[in-house]
Amino acid sequence: MKKTIAFHTTTKVLPGQKIEIHDPDLPPGETVEVFVVTHQQTPSGRSSILETIEAIRSHRPPRSVEEIDRFLTEERESWDS
């Protein structure tokens, strides 16, 4: 039976886009899985899709279920005209 060991660490990306991980519990030659999570800034002047959606939502007041149903009914009725 294999024992799963998990740990969290932070490191810097080295020249050549390489990272090094050091931990005394990692035996040499052992195959391991590595997950890398980056927190990159979006390029200046550009928004992420989530920021764009939030901006759109903030410009419209929320609608009730009844208002949405009324809008959909009017739209469907306009298709038949």
DAKAZI-V141314 format. One record per helix or strand of 3 or more residues. SS is the DSSP state (H for helix, E for strand). FROM is the first residue (numbers start at 0). LEN is the number of residues. Records with the same first field share a line. If there is no record, write none. Layout:
BEGIN
SS: FROM-LEN + FROM-LEN
END
This chain:
BEGIN
H: 48-10 + 64-16
END
